[in-house]
């Protein structure tokens, strides 16, 4: 995967997603990056020490949808990218 851009959000923001069943879920955006033309968000749920990586699908003109990255190899590669961005954070992977 080619790293095109690394961007750390200086201020954490909260985003609310609506799941397919209509349930609303809040996430805190910790960082974002762009790789191979795709945008990714590193997010956490408030009060949870688990982090998730979301891939954006769509463009600014369209509705942007997000999917949880669940491929182990892709997670490790993106985790390493976010690890480089967030120097004071250590990632542990659950199998």
ChimeraX attribute file (.defattr): number of C-alpha atoms within 10 A of each C-alpha:
attribute: neighborCount
match mode: 1-to-1
recipient: residues
	/A:1	8
	/A:2	8
	/A:3	12
	/A:4	11
	/A:5	12
	/A:6	15
	/A:7	11
	/A:8	13
	/A:9	12
	/A:10	8
	/A:11	9
	/A:12	12
	/A:13	12
	/A:14	15
	/A:15	11
	/A:16	10
	/A:17	14
	/A:18	11
	/A:19	9
	/A:20	7
	/A:21	6
	/A:22	8
	/A:23	8
	/A:24	10
	/A:25	12
	/A:26	14
	/A:27	18
	/A:28	18
	/A:29	20
	/A:30	20
	/A:31	21
	/A:32	21
	/A:33	21
	/A:34	18
	/A:35	15
	/A:36	10
	/A:37	10
	/A:38	12
	/A:39	16
	/A:40	22
	/A:41	21
	/A:42	19
	/A:43	22
	/A:44	18
	/A:45	15
	/A:46	12
	/A:47	7
	/A:48	8
	/A:49	7
	/A:50	13
	/A:51	18
	/A:52	17
	/A:53	23
	/A:54	19
	/A:55	19
	/A:56	16
	/A:57	15
	/A:58	13
	/A:59	9
	/A:60	7
	/A:61	6
	/A:62	8
	/A:63	8
	/A:64	11
	/A:65	13
	/A:66	15
	/A:67	11
	/A:68	13
	/A:69	15
	/A:70	11
	/A:71	8
	/A:72	12
	/A:73	10
	/A:74	13
	/A:75	17
	/A:76	14
	/A:77	12
	/A:78	21
	/A:79	20
	/A:80	14
	/A:81	17
	/A:82	25
	/A:83	14
	/A:84	13
	/A:85	16
	/A:86	14
	/A:87	8
	/A:88	7
	/A:89	10
	/A:90	11
	/A:91	13
	/A:92	10
	/A:93	10
	/A:94	6
	/A:95	4
